[in-house]
Amino acid sequence: MMDQAQSLRQLVSSQDPKRTPGGEGSARIITVCSGKGGVGKSNFTLNFALTLKSMGKKVLLFDADIGMANIDVLMGVSARYNLYHLLKREADIDQVIHIGPGSLPFIAGGSGMDELFSLSEADLNYFTAQIGQIADTMDFILFDTGAGISKETLKFITSADECFVVTTPEPTAITDAYALMKVVHNSHPEVPFRLIVNQAGDEREASLTSDKIRMAATRFLQLDIPFLGYISSDAHVVQAVKKQTPFSLAYPNSTASKDVQRLAMHYLDSGSRQLEKKQGIKGFINKWLKRNK
């Protein structure tokens, strides 16, 4: 594998030269969350990011699960630096952003998230400028958040452009997914959701699962939640996890991989157009910090 800093510079230099940092080309910020653990949220986020990248999009993956960060484990990559080192100026952006399989840039999870809320103005400007060097060249930044409704996860969801909610057909997963959206909607009704059903037995089960959540949201929250798509239950996914290789790369012709491709294509064709304005990473960070005042 090429030198980390060299690979990152090559990735940045390959971006569209017409793209203006912080302008109309700013990245769309997406948080991916779930009402409970064990629904395959991180695995979905990783493979969705890789699929978008395979479709020609510039994607940065951010592991924002402070307690159970595992994106690097799913990729079989050892991440030496994470956000904490950037905040402490112990590493620069070239070192903090790692290059994973499929040339996917990512920031590993870990401690240090709370440090961001006590930064001086000078440190905050440094942090934002460092992240902006790469983030403003991206089309999408995906934040894989922690499962459940923690204070930290809520800040990510309410600061991003939109939120993907991952569930499975399991009754507890359905209940918890709805509960998460209810809590967020009651305090921040402007947050747009997209629903993904993972580990579905077939299309009918996925549709029934989606309908249960969407009908409850319509009836009790007066909220329309678009169904983005589903990923089938596929033994290849388990095999890929054991190999520490994303299933979309290890088994590109598997049912799960084709489902993610279809879901990503649907999002690019219709879902992403529903958001006309993108705040970019600087807008996200500013909103994120306001959630803590």
C-alpha positions in Angstrom: 0.0 0.0 0.0 1.3 3.4 -0.9 2.5 5.9 1.8 -0.5 7.3 3.7 0.3 11.0 3.2 1.1 10.4 -0.5 -2.1 8.5 -1.1 -4.2 11.2 0.6 -2.5 13.9 -1.5 -3.2 11.9 -4.7 -6.8 11.5 -3.6 -7.2 15.2 -3.1 -5.5 16.1 -6.3 -7.9 13.8 -8.2 -10.9 15.8 -7.2 -12.8 18.0 -9.7 -10.7 21.2 -10.0 -13.9 23.2 -10.6 -15.1 22.3 -7.1 -15.1 25.3 -4.8 -14.3 24.5 -1.1 -17.2 25.6 1.1 -19.3 26.5 -1.9 -22.0 24.7 -3.9 -19.8 21.7 -4.2 -19.7 21.1 -0.4 -20.3 17.6 0.8 -23.7 16.4 2.0 -23.4 15.3 5.6 -25.3 12.1 6.4 -25.5 10.4 9.8 -26.3 6.7 9.9 -28.0 5.5 13.1 -30.1 2.7 14.6 -32.4 2.3 17.5 -30.4 -0.6 18.8 -27.2 -2.5 18.3 -26.8 -5.6 16.2 -28.7 -4.5 13.1 -25.6 -4.2 10.9 -25.5 -0.4 10.9 -21.7 -0.1 10.6 -21.5 -2.7 7.9 -24.2 -1.0 5.9 -22.5 2.4 6.3 -19.1 1.0 5.1 -20.5 -0.8 2.1 -22.8 2.0 1.2 -19.8 4.4 1.2 -17.8 2.0 -1.0 -20.7 1.6 -3.4 -21.1 5.4 -3.7 -17.4 5.6 -4.4 -17.6 2.9 -7.1 -20.3 5.1 -8.7 -17.8 8.0 -9.1 -18.7 9.9 -5.9 -16.1 11.3 -3.5 -16.9 9.9 -0.1 -15.3 10.3 3.4 -16.3 7.9 6.1 -16.2 9.0 9.7 -16.5 6.5 12.6 -18.4 8.6 15.1 -19.3 5.7 17.5 -17.2 6.7 20.5 -17.7 3.6 22.6 -17.9 0.8 20.0 -15.9 2.1 17.1 -15.3 -0.7 14.6 -15.2 0.5 11.1 -11.4 -0.1 11.0 -12.0 -3.6 12.2 -14.5 -4.3 9.5 -11.9 -3.2 7.0 -9.0 -5.1 8.5 -7.1 -1.8 8.8 -5.0 -0.7 11.8 -5.6 3.0 12.3 -2.8 4.6 14.2 -4.4 8.1 14.6 -7.9 9.3 15.2 -9.8 12.5 15.9 -8.2 12.9 19.3 -4.7 13.3 17.8 -5.9 16.0 15.4 -7.6 17.9 18.3 -4.4 17.7 20.3 -2.3 18.7 17.2 -0.4 15.5 17.6 -1.2 14.6 14.0 -2.3 16.5 10.9 -5.1 15.7 8.5 -2.8 13.6 6.3 -2.2 11.3 9.2 -5.7 11.2 10.7 -7.5 10.3 7.5 -6.6 6.8 6.6 -7.1 5.0 3.2 -9.0 1.8 3.5 -9.9 -0.9 1.0 -11.3 0.4 -2.3 -9.2 3.6 -1.7 -11.9 4.8 0.7 -10.7 7.6 3.0 -11.9 7.3 6.6 -11.4 8.8 10.1 -11.2 6.1 12.8 -13.3 6.4 15.9 -12.0 6.7 19.4 -11.8 9.0 22.4 -11.5 12.7 22.1 -15.0 13.7 20.9 -15.7 15.6 24.1 -12.5 17.6 23.6 -14.1 19.3 20.6 -16.6 21.1 22.9 -14.0 22.8 25.0 -11.7 24.0 22.2 -10.4 27.6 22.1 -11.4 29.7 19.1 -7.9 29.3 17.7 -8.0 25.5 18.2 -11.4 25.3 16.7 -10.3 27.3 13.6 -7.3 24.9 13.2 -9.5 21.8 13.5 -12.1 23.1 11.0 -9.4 24.2 8.6 -7.7 20.8 8.8 -10.9 18.8 8.2 -11.9 21.2 5.5 -8.8 20.5 3.5 -10.2 17.1 2.5 -13.9 17.3 3.5 -14.7 20.2 1.2 -13.6 18.2 -1.8 -16.1 15.4 -1.1 -19.6 14.8 -2.3 -20.6 12.9 0.8 -19.4 12.5 4.4 -21.0 9.6 6.2 -21.0 9.6 10.0 -21.5 6.1 11.5 -22.9 6.9 14.9 -23.4 4.9 18.0 -26.6 2.7 18.3 -29.5 4.0 20.4 -30.4 7.5 21.5 -27.3 8.8 23.4 -26.6 12.5 23.8 -23.7 12.3 21.4 -25.7 10.5 18.7 -28.5 13.0 19.0 -26.0 15.9 18.4 -24.8 14.2 15.2 -28.3 13.5 13.9 -29.6 17.0 14.5 -26.5 18.7 13.0 -26.3 16.7 9.7 -28.1 17.3 6.5 -30.1 14.0 6.8 -30.2 10.8 8.8 -30.4 7.2 7.6 -32.1 4.9 10.1 -31.1 1.2 9.8 -33.4 -1.5 11.2 -34.1 -5.2 10.8 -37.5 -7.0 10.7 -36.9 -8.0 14.3 -39.8 -6.5 16.5 -37.4 -4.9 19.0 -35.4 -3.3 16.2 -38.6 -1.9 14.7 -39.8 -0.5 18.0 -36.4 1.1 18.8 -36.0 2.6 15.3 -39.4 4.3 15.6 -38.6 5.4 19.2 -35.3 7.1 18.0 -37.1 9.0 15.2 -39.8 10.0 17.6 -37.3 11.5 20.1 -35.4 13.3 17.4 -38.6 14.6 15.6 -40.2 15.9 18.8 -37.1 18.1 19.5 -35.9 18.8 16.0 -38.8 18.3 13.5 -36.7 19.7 10.6 -34.4 16.6 10.5 -35.1 14.5 7.4 -35.0 10.7 7.7 -34.5 7.8 5.3 -35.3 4.3 6.3 -33.2 1.2 5.4 -34.2 -2.4 6.3 -31.3 -4.7 6.8 -31.1 -8.5 7.0 -34.5 -8.9 5.3 -35.7 -12.4 4.3 -37.1 -11.1 1.1 -38.6 -7.9 -0.5 -42.0 -8.6 1.1 -40.6 -8.8 4.6 -38.7 -5.6 4.0 -41.8 -3.8 2.7 -43.9 -5.0 5.7 -41.1 -3.8 8.1 -40.9 -0.4 6.4 -44.7 -0.1 6.4 -45.0 -0.6 10.1 -42.6 2.2 10.9 -43.8 4.6 8.2 -47.5 4.1 9.2 -46.8 4.8 12.8 -44.7 7.8 11.9 -47.5 9.2 9.7 -50.2 8.5 12.3 -48.6 9.7 15.4 -45.9 12.1 14.3 -47.4 13.4 11.0 -44.1 12.5 9.5 -43.4 11.0 6.1 -40.3 8.8 6.1 -39.1 7.7 2.7 -38.1 4.0 2.4 -34.7 4.0 0.8 -34.3 0.3 0.3 -33.3 -3.0 1.9 -30.4 -5.4 2.1 -31.2 -9.1 2.1 -30.0 -11.5 4.7 -26.9 -13.0 3.1 -24.4 -15.5 4.4 -21.7 -13.7 2.4 -22.0 -10.8 4.8 -21.0 -12.9 7.7 -18.1 -14.5 5.8 -16.9 -11.0 4.8 -16.9 -9.9 8.5 -14.8 -12.9 9.4 -12.4 -12.0 6.7 -12.4 -8.3 7.8 -13.2 -7.3 4.2 -16.2 -5.3 3.1 -18.7 -7.7 1.5 -19.2 -5.4 -1.5 -15.5 -5.9 -2.3 -15.1 -9.6 -1.2 -18.3 -10.7 -2.8 -19.4 -8.1 -5.4 -21.9 -10.4 -7.0 -23.6 -11.4 -3.8 -27.2 -10.6 -3.1 -26.3 -8.1 -0.4 -23.9 -6.3 -2.6 -26.4 -6.0 -5.4 -29.0 -4.7 -2.9 -26.6 -2.0 -1.7 -25.9 -1.1 -5.3 -29.6 -0.8 -6.0 -30.2 1.3 -2.8 -27.3 3.6 -3.6 -28.5 4.1 -7.2 -32.0 4.9 -5.9 -30.6 7.4 -3.5 -28.5 9.2 -6.2 -31.4 9.1 -8.6 -34.1 10.5 -6.3 -33.3 10.6 -2.6 -30.4 13.0 -2.7 -32.3 15.5 -4.9 -34.8 16.1 -2.1 -32.2 18.2 -0.3 -31.4 21.4 -2.3 -29.1 23.0 0.3 -25.9 21.5 1.7 -24.2 23.1 4.7 -20.8 21.5 4.2 -18.4 20.4 7.0 -18.0 23.9 8.4 -21.7 24.4 8.7 -22.0 21.0 10.3 -19.3 21.7 12.9 -20.9 25.1 13.8 -24.3 23.5 14.3 -22.8 20.6 16.2 -21.1 23.0 18.7 -24.3 25.0 19.2 -26.0 21.8 20.3 -23.7 21.8 23.4 -24.4 25.4 24.6 
